[in-house]
Amino acid sequence: MITAVQPEKLLKELEQLWANLGHDQPADALLRACSMTLLVATTDPTDDAELKNTLAGLMRAHPGRMIILRILNSPAPILEATVTAQCLLAFGGRQQLCCEIIEIRSTRDRLADVYAASLGLTVADLPVLLWLKDIRLLNEAAFQPLLQLARTLLVDSVPLGAAILPTLNDRRRAGWRLKDLAWTRCTAWRETLAQAFESTCLQGQIPQITRVDIAYAGATPSVSALYLRAWLAARLPQAAFHFVPAPPRRHGNLQALRFHAATQELELRAEDDATLEIVTNTLTTRVLAPARSEVDLLEEELSILGDDLIYEATLAATVTLVPTAE
């Protein structure tokens, strides 16, 4: 149902929606769960099905009130809203887990009204997160008031690359909690490295590493590669770091990390799109690391409560490396 963007009216529509869904149902058939308010800002007119499938994938682990802000390009002012709900069968039972979706469609000239309305739509006393599905909105003047709705910003820096990192760092310093999916894509590489250096044959080798090569495919190192360099540099201050081009073995930019020491060599490299390979002087080990969906990446970031101090330090350090890397 399309209705005016008035918070009190939309909330009444939600109550009526739940009453209709529960009609002729047992009292416990529908579980109206809410652990957060997730605002999603998008400018893509074609991503409706994809976006709602992503939100459905988040429901079981992170149910909440989902507010989709769809920014439209139109010569005439538009400001309207639709209220719906999504329900999934809960694990191991007949109860359905349900969350509510408010979709607001607005042209840029009405975004100030969207901000005022959204203040009354967030769930009281629960976290509020803003996912900028289009990271370019971070630099749009008309969108700036909406950034005040949430102190946690989820972004994916890949479309703009390293150029957006100073802006992310400025937001971090101003008090926002940043979550970048380009950093989340590094998780398998970081975890595999940590496990490798905890093994018997590599214990004590970290101080001996003098050089690290970061192999990438493409024109320039990706944001994920830059993040890994900064993360490693904080742990290997004695090592020299070099970006080196490489043929693609895995989809994406990052292809391998090579560690050089006097008595030991280690390479963590992509074998294919589902496997990482650890190669030392005497041993080769394969680790399953399939490419992760957007839902998987978002779930990981949403599961981190509070500040991610490791990422924040890595972001700050990466910004100082960007001019050298480029």
N, C-alpha and C positions, 0 to 999 in steps of 0.2 A: 504494500500500500504506500502511495506517495503522499506525503504530508508536509506542511510547513515546518521549517527548522526552528521550532520553539521547544526548548528542553522539556517543559512540563507536559506539553502535548505528546512529544515523542515517548516520554516515560509512561504516559497513560496508554499509548498504543502498545508499548511492550507488555504492560500488565494484561491488556485485552488479548494480546497474542498468546501469552502463557495460559490464560483462561481457556482460550479456544483449543490450544494444543492438549490441555489436560481434560477436555470434555470427554466423558465416557471412558476415561482411563482410571486404573487403580490409583490411589493417592500417592503411591511411591513409584509409579511407572516412569515419571520424568524427574531427573535430577537437574535442577537449575544451579549449575556450578559457576563460581566466579572467584578467581584468584588475582585478577588484575584487570586494568583497562589497557587494551592495546589499540593505539591509533595508527592507522596505516595511510600514508599519503602517497598517491600515485597520479601520474599524468598520462598513463597508457590507456587509451580507450578500448583496447582489445584484450586486456588481461583479466576480465571479470571471472571467467571460469577458473583460470589458473590461480588467481589470488584466493578465491574462495576454497579451492582444493587445498591450498597451503594452510589457510586458517583452520580448515577441518583437520588437517594433519597435526596441528598444534593442540587441538582441543583436549585430548586425553591427558597429556602431561601438564598443559598450561591452559585450563579453561578460563574464560573471562568474557568481558564485554568487548566486542570488536567494533571499532568505529572506523569505517573506511571513508577517507576523504578523497573523492575523485575530482581532480581539478580539470576543468573543461576549457577548451578554446572555443569561444563563441562571441560573436559581435554583440549579442543581447545578454544582459545579466541573467544568470541562472543561480538559484539557491533552492534546493529541494532535498528531501530525505525519504528513505525507504527503511522500514523496520522488518526484519526477518529473524528466523532462528534456525540453527543447525543442530541436529540430534544424531548421536552415534550410539550404537549398542555398547554398553559398558562391558569390560572384560569379565568373563565368567558369570554372567547373569543376564536377566531379561530387562533390567533397568536401562533406560536410555539417558545418556549424558548429553545435556543441552547447553548451548551458549547462544547469546543474542548478538545480532549484527545490526548496526545502524550504518547505513550507507548514505553519506552526504555528497551531493553533486553540486559543485560550485564553480563559477568563473572567478578569475583572480580578483576582480573588483569587489567581490562579496566575501573575501577571506576574513576581513575584520568581523563580519557577522558570524562566520563559522567559529572563530575563536570565542566569541561571547557565548554562542550556543554550546560549544564543547565543554566549557567550564561547568555547565550544569548537567552534562551527560556522563562524566567520569564517575566511577563507583567510589563512594566515600571510604576513606581509611584503607584503601588498597593501592598497590603500586600503579603508576601510570607510565607507559612506555610509548615512544613515538618511533615507528619504523618508517624511515624515509626510503620508500621503494625507488624513488627517483632522487638520487643524491644531489642532483643539480638544484633542488629546492633549498638546500642549505645556504646557497648564495643569492637566492631571489629575495628582493626587498619586500615584496608583497607577502611572502611567507614568514617573515621574521617573527611577527606576533605569535604565530602558532607554535614556535619553538618553546615558548614559555609554558606550554601545557604539560611538558614532561621534562624531567631532568635526565632521563635515560633515553639516548638516541641510538637506534639501530640503523646502520648504513652498510652499503657495500661500495667500497671505494674503487672497485675495478673499472667501472665505466669512465671515470675521470683520471685514474692513475695517481701517480705521485703528486700531481699538481694540487690535489685536494687535501693532502696531509697537513700542510700548515694551517688550513682552516679548521680541520678536526682538532689539531692541537690547541688552537686558540679557544675553541669551544671547551675543551678539557680544562684549560687553565681558568676559564670563566665559570666553572662549576658544573658543567654537564658531564654525565657519565656516558662515555662513548663505547659502542660495541660495533666493530667492523668485521663483516663476514670474510674479508680478505685475510684477517688475522686468524679467524676460526679455521680457515682452510689449511693453516699451518699445523694444526693440532697433531695430526698423524706423524708428521716429520719430527716435531718436537718430542713427542712421546717415544717414538722409535729411537731417537738419538739418546734420550735419557736412559732407556733400557740398555742400549748398546754400551754406554760408558759405565754402567753399573756391572757389566759382565767381568769375569775374572781376568780375561786376557787384556782388557783395556783399563783396568783399575790403575790409577796413578799416571795415566798417559796425558791427562788434560793439561798439566803444566808444560808438557813437552811439545805441544802443538805450536808450530811456528807460522803455518800458512793454512788458509781455508779458501778453497775455490767454490764459488756458487755458480753452477751451470744452469743456463736458462735458454729457452727456445723463443725466438721472436726478435723484434727490433730492439727492445730494451728490457731490463729486469722488471718484473711485475711488482706490485705493492707487496704481495706475499713474500717475494724474494728479498725485498728491502727490509721487511719486518724481521725475517729470519736472520739477516745480516746483523741488524741492531741487537736482536736477542742473543745471538752468539757472541757478539763483540763484548757484551757485558759480562760474559762468562769466560771469555778467552782474551783478556786484555793484551796478552803478549803476542797475539797472532796478527798477521797481515791478511787482509781480506781482498779477494779479487773476484769480479764478475767475469765469467767466460761464456761465450756463446756455445751452444751445443745442438745437435740434431734432436728433434722431438722423439721421445720414447713413450711419453705419457701426455694425454690431453692437458693443455695448460702450459704455463710459462716455466715453472720450476721443474728442473730435470734431475739435478744431483747436487750433493754436498760432498766435497773431498777434503779430508783432514790430513795434513802432512806433519809428521814428527820425525825425530832422528831415527828411531828404531821401529816405528809402527806407522802404517798407513790405514786409513779407514775411508770408505766411500759409502754414502747412503744415496742410492739412485733409484729412479723410477724404472722398473722392469716393464710395466705396461700400465694400463688404466686402473688396474685393481691390485697391483703388487709393488711393494718397495723391497729393494734388495740391499742388504748390508754386506759389504765386502771388506775383509781385513787381509793381512798378509797370509793368513793360514785358513781362513774360514769364510764361507758364503752362506748367508741366512736370508730367507725370504719371509716377508711379513705381509699379511693381507691388509690392504689399505685402499678399498674401493672409493671412487669419487662419491662425494656426499651430496645429497639433495639439499635444496634450499630449506626444507623443513628440518632436516637433521642439523644444519648449521644454526638455524634459529633456536631450535630446542636446546642446543648446547649453550648458547649465549643467555637464554632465558633462565637456565638452571643456575647461573652464577649470581648469587645473591650478594649485594653490596658492591664495593669497588673491585675492579680487576686490576690490582696494583702492578702485576707483571705486564699486562697490555699497556697500561698508562705509561709506564717507564719506557717500554719499547717504542710507543708512538713518539714520545718526546725525543728519544734518541734517533729515531728514523728521520725525523724532520731535519736534524743537523747533518744527516748523511745524504739527503736528497740532491743538493747541488753537485756534490762529488760524484754521486751515482749517475746522474744524468750527463 
